[in-house]
Amino acid sequence: MYITRLSLRALLLHLPSPSFQFSRSRTPTINTPLHLDSIELPPTLTDLDLTVNRLSELDSRIAHLSMLKKLSLRQNLIEDSAVEPLSRWDALSDLEELILRDNKLAEVPDISIFSRLLVFDVSFNEITSLEGLSKASSTLKELYVSKNEVYKIMEIEHLHDLQILELGSNRLRVMVNMESLTKLEELWLGRNRIKVVNLCGLRCIKKISLQSNQLTSMKGSEDCVALAELYLSHNGISKMEGLSALVNLRVLDVSNNKLTSVDDIQSHTKLEDLWLNDNQIEILEAITEAKMDANVTANCVHPGIVRTRLTRDRDGLITDFVFFLTSKLLKSVPQAAATTCCLATSPRLRNVCGKYFSDCNEARTSNPDRAILKLRDCGLLLSCWSLQLPLPMFIKPLTTF
């Protein structure tokens, strides 16, 4: 038998023993770590998964698995001293993926021996510094160090082939030492303390997350012409700027900021998702202008009060009597849908945008001092708008203004 992949994920949950204790919810509480002594490790293994087994040390037999390409030790109890032997296991030099996520590491382990390493994950540990990454192979393509205590980006300048860098949920204050990461495509820096965007001329980057930081300005990403997704929610940004050059942008999230207007998006014909909720925006003229250029219009529709069977579960003498008296004043379902259908199909309204319609005609709101697109303190989500559509689109009908 030629075994290449062995998964022992959460093996303890499947091995009944006296060391198990069950709570009232019947969820097992594991008191003893897994010992691999009784489990055969075939020398032909290329993938070994030891996730969730409360391991506190490494089995020495792993050192002889010369064909191993992927080793996952995720969600165990491994400390720095336990992982130290890895640096001397020469037989594992061809390892391509090493997962040490969710353990008890305080330092970046020595991984210099892995000359072909592609993926390295030490997220959810207690690491305070990236010191030691200078020994990592330059072949590395994905590096994950999220949810630690890292305070500075360092010792990654030689990782020229890096494509994904995850440093979210740390203590970073500045974006530095990334100029040489010319092949970087995804940068995840959410939940840090960054105040200024500095992407160091990363022209190939496609995804950037700077959510939940301390940003007050969007400037700094102007040179990232390949950027497709930009996440800047939960900051202190007060103005949309520096976006005009990002012509490939498909997703823009600036929700939960301090924006008072929507600007600098008229040239974004590829934009699909625009998140603006929880801001202080009063008027959306920039959005309507951008949509007009893309043959998409935004209008509001009031269908009227419709005669439906919503009260069918509450039939009774009083209910039936009230609906009998008012039925002549209510619209039928086809009549209520007429205005919506008119907006979606009428050539006469093809270029009409930012208006309020009722009974197939333009109407005024109950508050004439405010235009229909002045939506203050109202969660606004413009999501998944295909800007290539030839027909007009309309915003979800609103019934109160």
Secondary structure, DSSP 4 states (H G I P E B T S, - for coil): ----EEE-TTGGGGS--TTEEE-TT--EEE-S---GGGS---TT-SEEE--SS---S--GGGGG-TT--EEE--SS---HHHHGGGGG-GGGTT--EEE--SS--SS----TT-TT--EEE--SS-----TTGGGS-TT--EEE--SS---S--S-TT-TT--EEE--SS------S-TT-TT--EEE--SS---S---TT-TT--EEE--SS-----TT-TT-TT--EEE--SS------S-TT-TT--EEE--SS---S--S-TT-TT--EEE--SS-----HHHHHHHHHTT----EEE---B---TTGGG--HHHHHHHHHHGGGSBPHHHHHHHHHHHHH-GGGTT--S-EEETTEE---SSTTS-TT--TT---EE-S--TT-SS---PPP----
